[in-house]
């Protein structure tokens, strides 16, 4: 492999790292576009580099057998990052709980439906009930 090709592969190999940085930025700043673009670019570039790096590690006589296993596992690391990011974005956030009426409210009353399924929902003094009034919200 010529020096030009080695340099090009080296430069391209930093793209997934930068893309994962963009994805992390998107995750922490609630920028969904940056998150998805970062994950997409990282995955595509890693997929393209895998056929170059994995055989090179596997066939390299300078790397011991135990180190080969570690290197091949590390090459798969970017793929492993997708699962935790998916978990953080879609599984960890809980469904928003309905706001309860002001404390000290005794007895039941009609309040705006916190789930938006109807104009009003009955608060029995302790919890929301299934009793609603009016047509479904947003109905026309």
C-alpha positions as CSV (number, residue, x, y, z in Angstrom):
1,X,0.0,0.0,0.0
2,X,1.5,3.4,-1.0
3,X,2.1,6.2,1.3
4,X,-0.7,8.3,-0.3
5,X,-3.3,5.7,0.3
6,X,-2.1,5.2,3.9
7,X,-2.4,9.0,4.6
8,X,-5.9,9.1,2.9
9,X,-7.1,6.2,5.0
10,X,-5.6,7.8,8.1
11,X,-7.5,11.1,7.5
12,X,-10.8,9.3,6.7
13,X,-10.4,7.2,9.9
14,X,-10.9,10.4,12.0
15,X,-14.2,11.2,10.3
16,X,-16.2,8.7,12.5
17,X,-14.7,10.2,15.6
18,X,-15.7,13.7,14.6
19,X,-19.2,12.4,13.6
20,X,-19.6,10.8,17.0
21,X,-18.6,14.1,18.5
22,X,-21.4,15.8,16.5
23,X,-23.8,13.1,17.6
24,X,-22.8,13.7,21.3
25,X,-23.4,17.4,20.8
26,X,-26.8,16.7,19.3
27,X,-27.7,14.4,22.2
28,X,-26.7,16.9,24.9
29,X,-28.1,20.0,23.1
30,X,-31.4,18.4,22.0
31,X,-30.4,18.9,18.4
32,X,-32.0,15.8,16.7
33,X,-30.6,16.6,13.3
34,X,-27.0,16.8,14.6
35,X,-27.5,13.5,16.5
36,X,-28.8,11.6,13.4
37,X,-26.3,13.1,11.0
38,X,-23.5,12.2,13.4
39,X,-24.6,8.6,13.8
40,X,-25.3,8.2,10.1
41,X,-21.9,9.6,9.0
42,X,-20.1,7.5,11.6
43,X,-21.9,4.3,10.6
44,X,-21.4,4.8,6.9
45,X,-17.7,5.7,7.2
46,X,-17.0,2.9,9.7
47,X,-18.8,0.4,7.4
48,X,-16.5,1.5,4.6
49,X,-13.3,1.3,6.7
50,X,-14.1,-2.1,8.3
51,X,-13.0,-4.1,5.2
52,X,-9.7,-2.3,5.3
53,X,-8.9,-2.4,9.0
54,X,-10.2,-5.8,10.1
55,X,-8.3,-7.9,7.6
56,X,-5.2,-5.7,8.2
57,X,-5.4,-6.4,11.9
58,X,-6.2,-10.1,11.4
59,X,-3.2,-10.7,9.0
60,X,-0.7,-8.4,10.7
61,X,2.2,-10.6,12.1
62,X,3.4,-7.7,14.3
63,X,0.2,-7.9,16.5
64,X,0.0,-10.8,18.9
65,X,-3.0,-13.2,19.0
66,X,-4.5,-11.7,22.2
67,X,-4.0,-8.1,20.9
68,X,-5.7,-9.0,17.6
69,X,-8.9,-9.8,19.5
70,X,-8.8,-6.5,21.4
71,X,-8.1,-4.5,18.2
72,X,-11.0,-6.1,16.3
73,X,-13.3,-5.5,19.3
74,X,-12.2,-1.8,19.4
75,X,-12.8,-1.5,15.7
76,X,-16.4,-2.5,16.4
77,X,-16.7,0.1,19.2
78,X,-18.4,2.8,17.0
79,X,-21.2,0.3,16.2
80,X,-21.7,-0.3,19.9
81,X,-22.2,3.4,20.5
82,X,-25.5,3.4,18.6
83,X,-27.3,1.2,21.1
84,X,-26.6,3.3,24.2
85,X,-27.5,6.5,22.3
86,X,-30.8,5.0,21.2
87,X,-31.4,3.9,24.8
88,X,-30.6,7.5,26.1
89,X,-32.9,9.2,23.6
90,X,-35.8,6.8,23.4
91,X,-35.9,4.6,26.4
92,X,-34.7,6.6,29.4
93,X,-37.0,9.6,29.0
94,X,-40.2,8.8,30.8
95,X,-43.6,9.7,29.5
96,X,-44.6,13.1,30.7
97,X,-46.7,12.8,33.8
98,X,-49.9,14.8,33.9
99,X,-49.8,17.9,36.1
100,X,-51.8,17.6,39.2
101,X,-54.2,20.4,40.2
102,X,-52.9,22.8,42.9
103,X,-52.3,21.3,46.3
104,X,-55.1,21.8,48.8
105,X,-57.8,21.1,46.2
106,X,-60.3,19.0,48.1
107,X,-62.9,17.0,46.3
108,X,-63.4,16.5,42.6
109,X,-63.6,19.1,39.8
110,X,-63.3,19.4,36.1
111,X,-59.9,20.6,34.8
112,X,-58.4,20.9,31.3
113,X,-57.4,17.4,30.2
114,X,-53.7,17.1,30.8
115,X,-53.4,14.5,28.0
116,X,-55.3,16.6,25.5
117,X,-57.8,13.8,24.7
118,X,-60.8,15.9,25.5
119,X,-61.5,19.5,26.6
120,X,-62.0,18.5,30.3
121,X,-61.1,15.5,32.6
122,X,-62.5,14.9,36.1
123,X,-60.0,15.1,39.0
124,X,-61.5,13.1,41.9
125,X,-59.3,14.8,44.5
126,X,-56.6,12.2,44.4
127,X,-56.1,11.1,40.7
128,X,-57.3,11.7,37.2
129,X,-60.3,9.6,36.2
130,X,-61.5,8.3,32.8
131,X,-64.4,10.7,32.8
132,X,-64.1,13.4,30.1
133,X,-66.4,16.0,28.7
134,X,-67.0,17.3,25.2
135,X,-65.7,16.1,21.9
136,X,-62.1,14.9,21.5
137,X,-59.6,17.8,21.4
138,X,-58.7,18.9,18.0
139,X,-61.8,17.3,16.4
140,X,-63.4,19.3,13.7
